Amino acid sequence: MSAAAPTANRGLLVKDLLNEFKAFILRGNVIDLAIAVVIGAAFGAIVTAFVKDLITPLIAAIGGQPNFENIYFTVNNSRFLIGDFINAVIAFLIIAAVIFFFVIKPINFMMAHRKEQVAADPTTRECPFCLSVIPIKATRCAFCTEEVPAVAIAAATSAASVAAE
């Protein structure tokens, strides 16, 4: 029985490990990331073809070079393909611009509007005598020691929200 027990425990351990791995793989974040990588690779291929087949010939036509990919220089019998490098830089700049204008800017816009919608309840107010900032529940100013009228918290929050608008 002692030889069968370690085998049974090992089987449970492997089964638990596989179940945990399955739960990890099927989480939404992992699947979303995998989809994003595949779509990103496809988008990169589209942008690379766009740069290589459309943008580069336009730039080459302006520069007088009929085939932009064949621009190179040689140092000690080593070829440096400047045209391929320029293609890669242009592709990078296009992808960066698309990400900036179609991902970053909209997210920043949405986050800015979200911050405006959530207004915090005020916890302080000004003393009417010395204009120091005091807690909203205070009945005496800590700075000038004058008695200040008590403010109901509901009235203060509605007054603050009216003042903010």
Phi and psi in radians as a Rosetta constraint file:
Dihedral C 1 N 2 CA 2 C 2 CIRCULARHARMONIC -1.196 0.35
Dihedral N 2 CA 2 C 2 N 3 CIRCULARHARMONIC -0.503 0.35
Dihedral C 2 N 3 CA 3 C 3 CIRCULARHARMONIC -1.322 0.35
Dihedral N 3 CA 3 C 3 N 4 CIRCULARHARMONIC -0.528 0.35
Dihedral C 3 N 4 CA 4 C 4 CIRCULARHARMONIC -1.374 0.35
Dihedral N 4 CA 4 C 4 N 5 CIRCULARHARMONIC -0.520 0.35
Dihedral C 4 N 5 CA 5 C 5 CIRCULARHARMONIC -1.108 0.35
Dihedral N 5 CA 5 C 5 N 6 CIRCULARHARMONIC -0.824 0.35
Dihedral C 5 N 6 CA 6 C 6 CIRCULARHARMONIC -1.101 0.35
Dihedral N 6 CA 6 C 6 N 7 CIRCULARHARMONIC -0.598 0.35
Dihedral C 6 N 7 CA 7 C 7 CIRCULARHARMONIC -1.177 0.35
Dihedral N 7 CA 7 C 7 N 8 CIRCULARHARMONIC -0.713 0.35
Dihedral C 7 N 8 CA 8 C 8 CIRCULARHARMONIC -1.153 0.35
Dihedral N 8 CA 8 C 8 N 9 CIRCULARHARMONIC -0.737 0.35
Dihedral C 8 N 9 CA 9 C 9 CIRCULARHARMONIC -1.135 0.35
Dihedral N 9 CA 9 C 9 N 10 CIRCULARHARMONIC -0.680 0.35
Dihedral C 9 N 10 CA 10 C 10 CIRCULARHARMONIC -1.132 0.35
Dihedral N 10 CA 10 C 10 N 11 CIRCULARHARMONIC -0.694 0.35
Dihedral C 10 N 11 CA 11 C 11 CIRCULARHARMONIC -1.106 0.35
Dihedral N 11 CA 11 C 11 N 12 CIRCULARHARMONIC -0.723 0.35
Dihedral C 11 N 12 CA 12 C 12 CIRCULARHARMONIC -1.138 0.35
Dihedral N 12 CA 12 C 12 N 13 CIRCULARHARMONIC -0.713 0.35
Dihedral C 12 N 13 CA 13 C 13 CIRCULARHARMONIC -1.084 0.35
Dihedral N 13 CA 13 C 13 N 14 CIRCULARHARMONIC -0.780 0.35
Dihedral C 13 N 14 CA 14 C 14 CIRCULARHARMONIC -1.138 0.35
Dihedral N 14 CA 14 C 14 N 15 CIRCULARHARMONIC -0.736 0.35
Dihedral C 14 N 15 CA 15 C 15 CIRCULARHARMONIC -1.119 0.35
Dihedral N 15 CA 15 C 15 N 16 CIRCULARHARMONIC -0.762 0.35
Dihedral C 15 N 16 CA 16 C 16 CIRCULARHARMONIC -1.094 0.35
Dihedral N 16 CA 16 C 16 N 17 CIRCULARHARMONIC -0.717 0.35
Dihedral C 16 N 17 CA 17 C 17 CIRCULARHARMONIC -1.114 0.35
Dihedral N 17 CA 17 C 17 N 18 CIRCULARHARMONIC -0.753 0.35
Dihedral C 17 N 18 CA 18 C 18 CIRCULARHARMONIC -1.153 0.35
Dihedral N 18 CA 18 C 18 N 19 CIRCULARHARMONIC -0.680 0.35
Dihedral C 18 N 19 CA 19 C 19 CIRCULARHARMONIC -1.130 0.35
Dihedral N 19 CA 19 C 19 N 20 CIRCULARHARMONIC -0.701 0.35
Dihedral C 19 N 20 CA 20 C 20 CIRCULARHARMONIC -1.146 0.35
Dihedral N 20 CA 20 C 20 N 21 CIRCULARHARMONIC -0.720 0.35
Dihedral C 20 N 21 CA 21 C 21 CIRCULARHARMONIC -1.110 0.35
Dihedral N 21 CA 21 C 21 N 22 CIRCULARHARMONIC -0.733 0.35
Dihedral C 21 N 22 CA 22 C 22 CIRCULARHARMONIC -1.060 0.35
Dihedral N 22 CA 22 C 22 N 23 CIRCULARHARMONIC -0.763 0.35
Dihedral C 22 N 23 CA 23 C 23 CIRCULARHARMONIC -1.101 0.35
Dihedral N 23 CA 23 C 23 N 24 CIRCULARHARMONIC -0.677 0.35
Dihedral C 23 N 24 CA 24 C 24 CIRCULARHARMONIC -1.137 0.35
Dihedral N 24 CA 24 C 24 N 25 CIRCULARHARMONIC -0.819 0.35
Dihedral C 24 N 25 CA 25 C 25 CIRCULARHARMONIC -1.132 0.35
Dihedral N 25 CA 25 C 25 N 26 CIRCULARHARMONIC -0.652 0.35
Dihedral C 25 N 26 CA 26 C 26 CIRCULARHARMONIC -1.510 0.35
Dihedral N 26 CA 26 C 26 N 27 CIRCULARHARMONIC 0.038 0.35
Dihedral C 26 N 27 CA 27 C 27 CIRCULARHARMONIC -1.147 0.35
Dihedral N 27 CA 27 C 27 N 28 CIRCULARHARMONIC 2.617 0.35
Dihedral C 27 N 28 CA 28 C 28 CIRCULARHARMONIC -1.053 0.35
Dihedral N 28 CA 28 C 28 N 29 CIRCULARHARMONIC -0.653 0.35
Dihedral C 28 N 29 CA 29 C 29 CIRCULARHARMONIC -1.098 0.35
Dihedral N 29 CA 29 C 29 N 30 CIRCULARHARMONIC -0.740 0.35
Dihedral C 29 N 30 CA 30 C 30 CIRCULARHARMONIC -1.181 0.35
Dihedral N 30 CA 30 C 30 N 31 CIRCULARHARMONIC -0.761 0.35
Dihedral C 30 N 31 CA 31 C 31 CIRCULARHARMONIC -1.142 0.35
Dihedral N 31 CA 31 C 31 N 32 CIRCULARHARMONIC -0.763 0.35
Dihedral C 31 N 32 CA 32 C 32 CIRCULARHARMONIC -1.055 0.35
Dihedral N 32 CA 32 C 32 N 33 CIRCULARHARMONIC -0.722 0.35
Dihedral C 32 N 33 CA 33 C 33 CIRCULARHARMONIC -1.138 0.35
Dihedral N 33 CA 33 C 33 N 34 CIRCULARHARMONIC -0.726 0.35
Dihedral C 33 N 34 CA 34 C 34 CIRCULARHARMONIC -1.103 0.35
Dihedral N 34 CA 34 C 34 N 35 CIRCULARHARMONIC -0.746 0.35
Dihedral C 34 N 35 CA 35 C 35 CIRCULARHARMONIC -1.116 0.35
Dihedral N 35 CA 35 C 35 N 36 CIRCULARHARMONIC -0.721 0.35
Dihedral C 35 N 36 CA 36 C 36 CIRCULARHARMONIC -1.101 0.35
Dihedral N 36 CA 36 C 36 N 37 CIRCULARHARMONIC -0.688 0.35
Dihedral C 36 N 37 CA 37 C 37 CIRCULARHARMONIC -1.139 0.35
Dihedral N 37 CA 37 C 37 N 38 CIRCULARHARMONIC -0.755 0.35
Dihedral C 37 N 38 CA 38 C 38 CIRCULARHARMONIC -1.137 0.35
Dihedral N 38 CA 38 C 38 N 39 CIRCULARHARMONIC -0.801 0.35
Dihedral C 38 N 39 CA 39 C 39 CIRCULARHARMONIC -1.148 0.35
Dihedral N 39 CA 39 C 39 N 40 CIRCULARHARMONIC -0.679 0.35
Dihedral C 39 N 40 CA 40 C 40 CIRCULARHARMONIC -1.094 0.35
Dihedral N 40 CA 40 C 40 N 41 CIRCULARHARMONIC -0.707 0.35
Dihedral C 40 N 41 CA 41 C 41 CIRCULARHARMONIC -1.141 0.35
Dihedral N 41 CA 41 C 41 N 42 CIRCULARHARMONIC -0.726 0.35
Dihedral C 41 N 42 CA 42 C 42 CIRCULARHARMONIC -1.137 0.35
Dihedral N 42 CA 42 C 42 N 43 CIRCULARHARMONIC -0.733 0.35
Dihedral C 42 N 43 CA 43 C 43 CIRCULARHARMONIC -1.116 0.35
Dihedral N 43 CA 43 C 43 N 44 CIRCULARHARMONIC -0.695 0.35
Dihedral C 43 N 44 CA 44 C 44 CIRCULARHARMONIC -1.072 0.35
Dihedral N 44 CA 44 C 44 N 45 CIRCULARHARMONIC -0.677 0.35
Dihedral C 44 N 45 CA 45 C 45 CIRCULARHARMONIC -1.158 0.35
Dihedral N 45 CA 45 C 45 N 46 CIRCULARHARMONIC -0.689 0.35
Dihedral C 45 N 46 CA 46 C 46 CIRCULARHARMONIC -1.119 0.35
Dihedral N 46 CA 46 C 46 N 47 CIRCULARHARMONIC -0.800 0.35
Dihedral C 46 N 47 CA 47 C 47 CIRCULARHARMONIC -1.145 0.35
Dihedral N 47 CA 47 C 47 N 48 CIRCULARHARMONIC -0.696 0.35
Dihedral C 47 N 48 CA 48 C 48 CIRCULARHARMONIC -1.081 0.35
Dihedral N 48 CA 48 C 48 N 49 CIRCULARHARMONIC -0.765 0.35
Dihedral C 48 N 49 CA 49 C 49 CIRCULARHARMONIC -1.123 0.35
Dihedral N 49 CA 49 C 49 N 50 CIRCULARHARMONIC -0.702 0.35
Dihedral C 49 N 50 CA 50 C 50 CIRCULARHARMONIC -1.053 0.35
Dihedral N 50 CA 50 C 50 N 51 CIRCULARHARMONIC -0.795 0.35
Dihedral C 50 N 51 CA 51 C 51 CIRCULARHARMONIC -1.167 0.35
Dihedral N 51 CA 51 C 51 N 52 CIRCULARHARMONIC -0.803 0.35
Dihedral C 51 N 52 CA 52 C 52 CIRCULARHARMONIC -1.192 0.35
Dihedral N 52 CA 52 C 52 N 53 CIRCULARHARMONIC -0.698 0.35
Dihedral C 52 N 53 CA 53 C 53 CIRCULARHARMONIC -1.665 0.35
Dihedral N 53 CA 53 C 53 N 54 CIRCULARHARMONIC -0.382 0.35
Dihedral C 53 N 54 CA 54 C 54 CIRCULARHARMONIC -2.087 0.35
Dihedral N 54 CA 54 C 54 N 55 CIRCULARHARMONIC -0.929 0.35
Dihedral C 54 N 55 CA 55 C 55 CIRCULARHARMONIC -1.230 0.35
Dihedral N 55 CA 55 C 55 N 56 CIRCULARHARMONIC -0.837 0.35
Dihedral C 55 N 56 CA 56 C 56 CIRCULARHARMONIC -1.045 0.35
Dihedral N 56 CA 56 C 56 N 57 CIRCULARHARMONIC -0.795 0.35
Dihedral C 56 N 57 CA 57 C 57 CIRCULARHARMONIC -1.079 0.35
Dihedral N 57 CA 57 C 57 N 58 CIRCULARHARMONIC -0.594 0.35
Dihedral C 57 N 58 CA 58 C 58 CIRCULARHARMONIC -1.133 0.35
Dihedral N 58 CA 58 C 58 N 59 CIRCULARHARMONIC -0.803 0.35
Dihedral C 58 N 59 CA 59 C 59 CIRCULARHARMONIC -1.135 0.35
Dihedral N 59 CA 59 C 59 N 60 CIRCULARHARMONIC -0.693 0.35
Dihedral C 59 N 60 CA 60 C 60 CIRCULARHARMONIC -1.150 0.35
Dihedral N 60 CA 60 C 60 N 61 CIRCULARHARMONIC -0.637 0.35
Dihedral C 60 N 61 CA 61 C 61 CIRCULARHARMONIC -1.159 0.35
Dihedral N 61 CA 61 C 61 N 62 CIRCULARHARMONIC -0.657 0.35
Dihedral C 61 N 62 CA 62 C 62 CIRCULARHARMONIC -1.188 0.35
Dihedral N 62 CA 62 C 62 N 63 CIRCULARHARMONIC -0.690 0.35
Dihedral C 62 N 63 CA 63 C 63 CIRCULARHARMONIC -1.408 0.35
Dihedral N 63 CA 63 C 63 N 64 CIRCULARHARMONIC -0.119 0.35
Dihedral C 63 N 64 CA 64 C 64 CIRCULARHARMONIC 1.498 0.35
Dihedral N 64 CA 64 C 64 N 65 CIRCULARHARMONIC 0.064 0.35
Dihedral C 64 N 65 CA 65 C 65 CIRCULARHARMONIC -1.727 0.35
Dihedral N 65 CA 65 C 65 N 66 CIRCULARHARMONIC 2.052 0.35
Dihedral C 65 N 66 CA 66 C 66 CIRCULARHARMONIC -1.176 0.35
Dihedral N 66 CA 66 C 66 N 67 CIRCULARHARMONIC -0.568 0.35
Dihedral C 66 N 67 CA 67 C 67 CIRCULARHARMONIC -2.191 0.35
Dihedral N 67 CA 67 C 67 N 68 CIRCULARHARMONIC 1.853 0.35
Dihedral C 67 N 68 CA 68 C 68 CIRCULARHARMONIC -1.184 0.35
Dihedral N 68 CA 68 C 68 N 69 CIRCULARHARMONIC -0.514 0.35
Dihedral C 68 N 69 CA 69 C 69 CIRCULARHARMONIC -1.171 0.35
Dihedral N 69 CA 69 C 69 N 70 CIRCULARHARMONIC -0.440 0.35
Dihedral C 69 N 70 CA 70 C 70 CIRCULARHARMONIC -1.553 0.35
Dihedral N 70 CA 70 C 70 N 71 CIRCULARHARMONIC 0.178 0.35
Dihedral C 70 N 71 CA 71 C 71 CIRCULARHARMONIC -1.346 0.35
Dihedral N 71 CA 71 C 71 N 72 CIRCULARHARMONIC 2.190 0.35
Dihedral C 71 N 72 CA 72 C 72 CIRCULARHARMONIC -2.726 0.35
Dihedral N 72 CA 72 C 72 N 73 CIRCULARHARMONIC 2.917 0.35
Dihedral C 72 N 73 CA 73 C 73 CIRCULARHARMONIC -2.373 0.35
Dihedral N 73 CA 73 C 73 N 74 CIRCULARHARMONIC 2.786 0.35
Dihedral C 73 N 74 CA 74 C 74 CIRCULARHARMONIC -2.117 0.35
Dihedral N 74 CA 74 C 74 N 75 CIRCULARHARMONIC 2.338 0.35
Dihedral C 74 N 75 CA 75 C 75 CIRCULARHARMONIC -2.309 0.35
Dihedral N 75 CA 75 C 75 N 76 CIRCULARHARMONIC 2.082 0.35
Dihedral C 75 N 76 CA 76 C 76 CIRCULARHARMONIC 0.899 0.35
Dihedral N 76 CA 76 C 76 N 77 CIRCULARHARMONIC 0.840 0.35
Dihedral C 76 N 77 CA 77 C 77 CIRCULARHARMONIC 1.094 0.35
Dihedral N 77 CA 77 C 77 N 78 CIRCULARHARMONIC 0.353 0.35
Dihedral C 77 N 78 CA 78 C 78 CIRCULARHARMONIC -1.892 0.35
Dihedral N 78 CA 78 C 78 N 79 CIRCULARHARMONIC 2.255 0.35
Dihedral C 78 N 79 CA 79 C 79 CIRCULARHARMONIC -1.572 0.35
Dihedral N 79 CA 79 C 79 N 80 CIRCULARHARMONIC 2.293 0.35
Dihedral C 79 N 80 CA 80 C 80 CIRCULARHARMONIC -1.968 0.35
Dihedral N 80 CA 80 C 80 N 81 CIRCULARHARMONIC 1.938 0.35
Dihedral C 80 N 81 CA 81 C 81 CIRCULARHARMONIC -1.484 0.35
Dihedral N 81 CA 81 C 81 N 82 CIRCULARHARMONIC 1.596 0.35
Dihedral C 81 N 82 CA 82 C 82 CIRCULARHARMONIC -1.202 0.35
Dihedral N 82 CA 82 C 82 N 83 CIRCULARHARMONIC -0.636 0.35
Dihedral C 82 N 83 CA 83 C 83 CIRCULARHARMONIC -1.059 0.35
Dihedral N 83 CA 83 C 83 N 84 CIRCULARHARMONIC -0.767 0.35
Dihedral C 83 N 84 CA 84 C 84 CIRCULARHARMONIC -1.114 0.35
Dihedral N 84 CA 84 C 84 N 85 CIRCULARHARMONIC -0.690 0.35
Dihedral C 84 N 85 CA 85 C 85 CIRCULARHARMONIC -1.124 0.35
Dihedral N 85 CA 85 C 85 N 86 CIRCULARHARMONIC -0.758 0.35
Dihedral C 85 N 86 CA 86 C 86 CIRCULARHARMONIC -1.112 0.35
Dihedral N 86 CA 86 C 86 N 87 CIRCULARHARMONIC -0.695 0.35
Dihedral C 86 N 87 CA 87 C 87 CIRCULARHARMONIC -1.008 0.35
Dihedral N 87 CA 87 C 87 N 88 CIRCULARHARMONIC -0.781 0.35
Dihedral C 87 N 88 CA 88 C 88 CIRCULARHARMONIC -1.143 0.35
Dihedral N 88 CA 88 C 88 N 89 CIRCULARHARMONIC -0.684 0.35
Dihedral C 88 N 89 CA 89 C 89 CIRCULARHARMONIC -1.148 0.35
Dihedral N 89 CA 89 C 89 N 90 CIRCULARHARMONIC -0.757 0.35
Dihedral C 89 N 90 CA 90 C 90 CIRCULARHARMONIC -1.109 0.35
Dihedral N 90 CA 90 C 90 N 91 CIRCULARHARMONIC -0.753 0.35
Dihedral C 90 N 91 CA 91 C 91 CIRCULARHARMONIC -1.066 0.35
Dihedral N 91 CA 91 C 91 N 92 CIRCULARHARMONIC -0.749 0.35
Dihedral C 91 N 92 CA 92 C 92 CIRCULARHARMONIC -1.068 0.35
Dihedral N 92 CA 92 C 92 N 93 CIRCULARHARMONIC -0.795 0.35
Dihedral C 92 N 93 CA 93 C 93 CIRCULARHARMONIC -1.116 0.35
Dihedral N 93 CA 93 C 93 N 94 CIRCULARHARMONIC -0.650 0.35
Dihedral C 93 N 94 CA 94 C 94 CIRCULARHARMONIC -1.173 0.35
Dihedral N 94 CA 94 C 94 N 95 CIRCULARHARMONIC -0.792 0.35
Dihedral C 94 N 95 CA 95 C 95 CIRCULARHARMONIC -1.100 0.35
Dihedral N 95 CA 95 C 95 N 96 CIRCULARHARMONIC -0.745 0.35
Dihedral C 95 N 96 CA 96 C 96 CIRCULARHARMONIC -1.094 0.35
Dihedral N 96 CA 96 C 96 N 97 CIRCULARHARMONIC -0.701 0.35
Dihedral C 96 N 97 CA 97 C 97 CIRCULARHARMONIC -1.152 0.35
Dihedral N 97 CA 97 C 97 N 98 CIRCULARHARMONIC -0.731 0.35
Dihedral C 97 N 98 CA 98 C 98 CIRCULARHARMONIC -1.098 0.35
Dihedral N 98 CA 98 C 98 N 99 CIRCULARHARMONIC -0.791 0.35
Dihedral C 98 N 99 CA 99 C 99 CIRCULARHARMONIC -1.096 0.35
Dihedral N 99 CA 99 C 99 N 100 CIRCULARHARMONIC -0.740 0.35
Dihedral C 99 N 100 CA 100 C 100 CIRCULARHARMONIC -1.128 0.35
Dihedral N 100 CA 100 C 100 N 101 CIRCULARHARMONIC -0.867 0.35
Dihedral C 100 N 101 CA 101 C 101 CIRCULARHARMONIC -1.387 0.35
Dihedral N 101 CA 101 C 101 N 102 CIRCULARHARMONIC -0.475 0.35
Dihedral C 101 N 102 CA 102 C 102 CIRCULARHARMONIC -1.887 0.35
Dihedral N 102 CA 102 C 102 N 103 CIRCULARHARMONIC -0.117 0.35
Dihedral C 102 N 103 CA 103 C 103 CIRCULARHARMONIC -2.150 0.35
Dihedral N 103 CA 103 C 103 N 104 CIRCULARHARMONIC -1.031 0.35
Dihedral C 103 N 104 CA 104 C 104 CIRCULARHARMONIC -1.149 0.35
Dihedral N 104 CA 104 C 104 N 105 CIRCULARHARMONIC -0.892 0.35
Dihedral C 104 N 105 CA 105 C 105 CIRCULARHARMONIC -1.056 0.35
Dihedral N 105 CA 105 C 105 N 106 CIRCULARHARMONIC -0.816 0.35
Dihedral C 105 N 106 CA 106 C 106 CIRCULARHARMONIC -1.100 0.35
Dihedral N 106 CA 106 C 106 N 107 CIRCULARHARMONIC -0.664 0.35
Dihedral C 106 N 107 CA 107 C 107 CIRCULARHARMONIC -1.161 0.35
Dihedral N 107 CA 107 C 107 N 108 CIRCULARHARMONIC -0.751 0.35
Dihedral C 107 N 108 CA 108 C 108 CIRCULARHARMONIC -1.072 0.35
Dihedral N 108 CA 108 C 108 N 109 CIRCULARHARMONIC -0.691 0.35
Dihedral C 108 N 109 CA 109 C 109 CIRCULARHARMONIC -1.101 0.35
Dihedral N 109 CA 109 C 109 N 110 CIRCULARHARMONIC -0.806 0.35
Dihedral C 109 N 110 CA 110 C 110 CIRCULARHARMONIC -1.152 0.35
Dihedral N 110 CA 110 C 110 N 111 CIRCULARHARMONIC -0.692 0.35
Dihedral C 110 N 111 CA 111 C 111 CIRCULARHARMONIC -1.170 0.35
Dihedral N 111 CA 111 C 111 N 112 CIRCULARHARMONIC -0.624 0.35
Dihedral C 111 N 112 CA 112 C 112 CIRCULARHARMONIC -1.147 0.35
Dihedral N 112 CA 112 C 112 N 113 CIRCULARHARMONIC -0.724 0.35
Dihedral C 112 N 113 CA 113 C 113 CIRCULARHARMONIC -1.219 0.35
Dihedral N 113 CA 113 C 113 N 114 CIRCULARHARMONIC -0.562 0.35
Dihedral C 113 N 114 CA 114 C 114 CIRCULARHARMONIC -1.183 0.35
Dihedral N 114 CA 114 C 114 N 115 CIRCULARHARMONIC -0.691 0.35
Dihedral C 114 N 115 CA 115 C 115 CIRCULARHARMONIC -1.145 0.35
Dihedral N 115 CA 115 C 115 N 116 CIRCULARHARMONIC -0.621 0.35
Dihedral C 115 N 116 CA 116 C 116 CIRCULARHARMONIC -1.192 0.35
Dihedral N 116 CA 116 C 116 N 117 CIRCULARHARMONIC -0.569 0.35
Dihedral C 116 N 117 CA 117 C 117 CIRCULARHARMONIC -1.272 0.35
Dihedral N 117 CA 117 C 117 N 118 CIRCULARHARMONIC -0.554 0.35
Dihedral C 117 N 118 CA 118 C 118 CIRCULARHARMONIC -1.640 0.35
Dihedral N 118 CA 118 C 118 N 119 CIRCULARHARMONIC 1.792 0.35
Dihedral C 118 N 119 CA 119 C 119 CIRCULARHARMONIC -1.815 0.35
Dihedral N 119 CA 119 C 119 N 120 CIRCULARHARMONIC 2.274 0.35
Dihedral C 119 N 120 CA 120 C 120 CIRCULARHARMONIC -1.353 0.35
Dihedral N 120 CA 120 C 120 N 121 CIRCULARHARMONIC 2.558 0.35
Dihedral C 120 N 121 CA 121 C 121 CIRCULARHARMONIC -1.212 0.35
Dihedral N 121 CA 121 C 121 N 122 CIRCULARHARMONIC 2.426 0.35
Dihedral C 121 N 122 CA 122 C 122 CIRCULARHARMONIC -1.228 0.35
Dihedral N 122 CA 122 C 122 N 123 CIRCULARHARMONIC 2.486 0.35
Dihedral C 122 N 123 CA 123 C 123 CIRCULARHARMONIC -1.997 0.35
Dihedral N 123 CA 123 C 123 N 124 CIRCULARHARMONIC -0.094 0.35
Dihedral C 123 N 124 CA 124 C 124 CIRCULARHARMONIC -2.325 0.35
Dihedral N 124 CA 124 C 124 N 125 CIRCULARHARMONIC 2.909 0.35
Dihedral C 124 N 125 CA 125 C 125 CIRCULARHARMONIC -2.622 0.35
Dihedral N 125 CA 125 C 125 N 126 CIRCULARHARMONIC 2.993 0.35
Dihedral C 125 N 126 CA 126 C 126 CIRCULARHARMONIC -1.635 0.35
Dihedral N 126 CA 126 C 126 N 127 CIRCULARHARMONIC 2.483 0.35
Dihedral C 126 N 127 CA 127 C 127 CIRCULARHARMONIC -1.225 0.35
Dihedral N 127 CA 127 C 127 N 128 CIRCULARHARMONIC 2.271 0.35
Dihedral C 127 N 128 CA 128 C 128 CIRCULARHARMONIC -1.210 0.35
Dihedral N 128 CA 128 C 128 N 129 CIRCULARHARMONIC -0.226 0.35
Dihedral C 128 N 129 CA 129 C 129 CIRCULARHARMONIC -1.684 0.35
Dihedral N 129 CA 129 C 129 N 130 CIRCULARHARMONIC -0.861 0.35
Dihedral C 129 N 130 CA 130 C 130 CIRCULARHARMONIC -1.936 0.35
Dihedral N 130 CA 130 C 130 N 131 CIRCULARHARMONIC -0.053 0.35
Dihedral C 130 N 131 CA 131 C 131 CIRCULARHARMONIC 1.101 0.35
Dihedral N 131 CA 131 C 131 N 132 CIRCULARHARMONIC 0.363 0.35
Dihedral C 131 N 132 CA 132 C 132 CIRCULARHARMONIC -1.372 0.35
Dihedral N 132 CA 132 C 132 N 133 CIRCULARHARMONIC 2.747 0.35
Dihedral C 132 N 133 CA 133 C 133 CIRCULARHARMONIC -1.499 0.35
Dihedral N 133 CA 133 C 133 N 134 CIRCULARHARMONIC 2.158 0.35
Dihedral C 133 N 134 CA 134 C 134 CIRCULARHARMONIC -2.234 0.35
Dihedral N 134 CA 134 C 134 N 135 CIRCULARHARMONIC 2.787 0.35
Dihedral C 134 N 135 CA 135 C 135 CIRCULARHARMONIC -1.041 0.35
Dihedral N 135 CA 135 C 135 N 136 CIRCULARHARMONIC 2.594 0.35
Dihedral C 135 N 136 CA 136 C 136 CIRCULARHARMONIC -1.142 0.35
Dihedral N 136 CA 136 C 136 N 137 CIRCULARHARMONIC -0.485 0.35
Dihedral C 136 N 137 CA 137 C 137 CIRCULARHARMONIC -1.537 0.35
Dihedral N 137 CA 137 C 137 N 138 CIRCULARHARMONIC -0.032 0.35
Dihedral C 137 N 138 CA 138 C 138 CIRCULARHARMONIC -1.168 0.35
Dihedral N 138 CA 138 C 138 N 139 CIRCULARHARMONIC 2.498 0.35
Dihedral C 138 N 139 CA 139 C 139 CIRCULARHARMONIC -1.934 0.35
Dihedral N 139 CA 139 C 139 N 140 CIRCULARHARMONIC -0.107 0.35
Dihedral C 139 N 140 CA 140 C 140 CIRCULARHARMONIC -2.489 0.35
Dihedral N 140 CA 140 C 140 N 141 CIRCULARHARMONIC 2.400 0.35
Dihedral C 140 N 141 CA 141 C 141 CIRCULARHARMONIC -1.306 0.35
Dihedral N 141 CA 141 C 141 N 142 CIRCULARHARMONIC 2.309 0.35
Dihedral C 141 N 142 CA 142 C 142 CIRCULARHARMONIC -1.298 0.35
Dihedral N 142 CA 142 C 142 N 143 CIRCULARHARMONIC -0.296 0.35
Dihedral C 142 N 143 CA 143 C 143 CIRCULARHARMONIC -1.668 0.35
Dihedral N 143 CA 143 C 143 N 144 CIRCULARHARMONIC -0.858 0.35
Dihedral C 143 N 144 CA 144 C 144 CIRCULARHARMONIC -1.816 0.35
Dihedral N 144 CA 144 C 144 N 145 CIRCULARHARMONIC -0.080 0.35
Dihedral C 144 N 145 CA 145 C 145 CIRCULARHARMONIC 1.067 0.35
Dihedral N 145 CA 145 C 145 N 146 CIRCULARHARMONIC 0.288 0.35
Dihedral C 145 N 146 CA 146 C 146 CIRCULARHARMONIC -1.356 0.35
Dihedral N 146 CA 146 C 146 N 147 CIRCULARHARMONIC 2.563 0.35
Dihedral C 146 N 147 CA 147 C 147 CIRCULARHARMONIC -1.292 0.35
Dihedral N 147 CA 147 C 147 N 148 CIRCULARHARMONIC 2.327 0.35
Dihedral C 147 N 148 CA 148 C 148 CIRCULARHARMONIC -2.008 0.35
Dihedral N 148 CA 148 C 148 N 149 CIRCULARHARMONIC 2.557 0.35
Dihedral C 148 N 149 CA 149 C 149 CIRCULARHARMONIC -1.142 0.35
Dihedral N 149 CA 149 C 149 N 150 CIRCULARHARMONIC 2.473 0.35
Dihedral C 149 N 150 CA 150 C 150 CIRCULARHARMONIC -1.203 0.35
Dihedral N 150 CA 150 C 150 N 151 CIRCULARHARMONIC 2.514 0.35
Dihedral C 150 N 151 CA 151 C 151 CIRCULARHARMONIC -2.063 0.35
Dihedral N 151 CA 151 C 151 N 152 CIRCULARHARMONIC 2.258 0.35
Dihedral C 151 N 152 CA 152 C 152 CIRCULARHARMONIC -1.222 0.35
Dihedral N 152 CA 152 C 152 N 153 CIRCULARHARMONIC 2.402 0.35
Dihedral C 152 N 153 CA 153 C 153 CIRCULARHARMONIC -1.117 0.35
Dihedral N 153 CA 153 C 153 N 154 CIRCULARHARMONIC -0.683 0.35
Dihedral C 153 N 154 CA 154 C 154 CIRCULARHARMONIC -1.104 0.35
Dihedral N 154 CA 154 C 154 N 155 CIRCULARHARMONIC -0.713 0.35
Dihedral C 154 N 155 CA 155 C 155 CIRCULARHARMONIC -1.179 0.35
Dihedral N 155 CA 155 C 155 N 156 CIRCULARHARMONIC -0.646 0.35
Dihedral C 155 N 156 CA 156 C 156 CIRCULARHARMONIC -1.195 0.35
Dihedral N 156 CA 156 C 156 N 157 CIRCULARHARMONIC -0.699 0.35
Dihedral C 156 N 157 CA 157 C 157 CIRCULARHARMONIC -1.212 0.35
Dihedral N 157 CA 157 C 157 N 158 CIRCULARHARMONIC -0.653 0.35
Dihedral C 157 N 158 CA 158 C 158 CIRCULARHARMONIC -1.229 0.35
Dihedral N 158 CA 158 C 158 N 159 CIRCULARHARMONIC -0.626 0.35
Dihedral C 158 N 159 CA 159 C 159 CIRCULARHARMONIC -1.160 0.35
Dihedral N 159 CA 159 C 159 N 160 CIRCULARHARMONIC -0.700 0.35
Dihedral C 159 N 160 CA 160 C 160 CIRCULARHARMONIC -1.169 0.35
Dihedral N 160 CA 160 C 160 N 161 CIRCULARHARMONIC -0.663 0.35
Dihedral C 160 N 161 CA 161 C 161 CIRCULARHARMONIC -1.256 0.35
Dihedral N 161 CA 161 C 161 N 162 CIRCULARHARMONIC -0.568 0.35
Dihedral C 161 N 162 CA 162 C 162 CIRCULARHARMONIC -1.191 0.35
Dihedral N 162 CA 162 C 162 N 163 CIRCULARHARMONIC -0.704 0.35
Dihedral C 162 N 163 CA 163 C 163 CIRCULARHARMONIC -1.177 0.35
Dihedral N 163 CA 163 C 163 N 164 CIRCULARHARMONIC -0.570 0.35
Dihedral C 163 N 164 CA 164 C 164 CIRCULARHARMONIC -1.240 0.35
Dihedral N 164 CA 164 C 164 N 165 CIRCULARHARMONIC -0.521 0.35
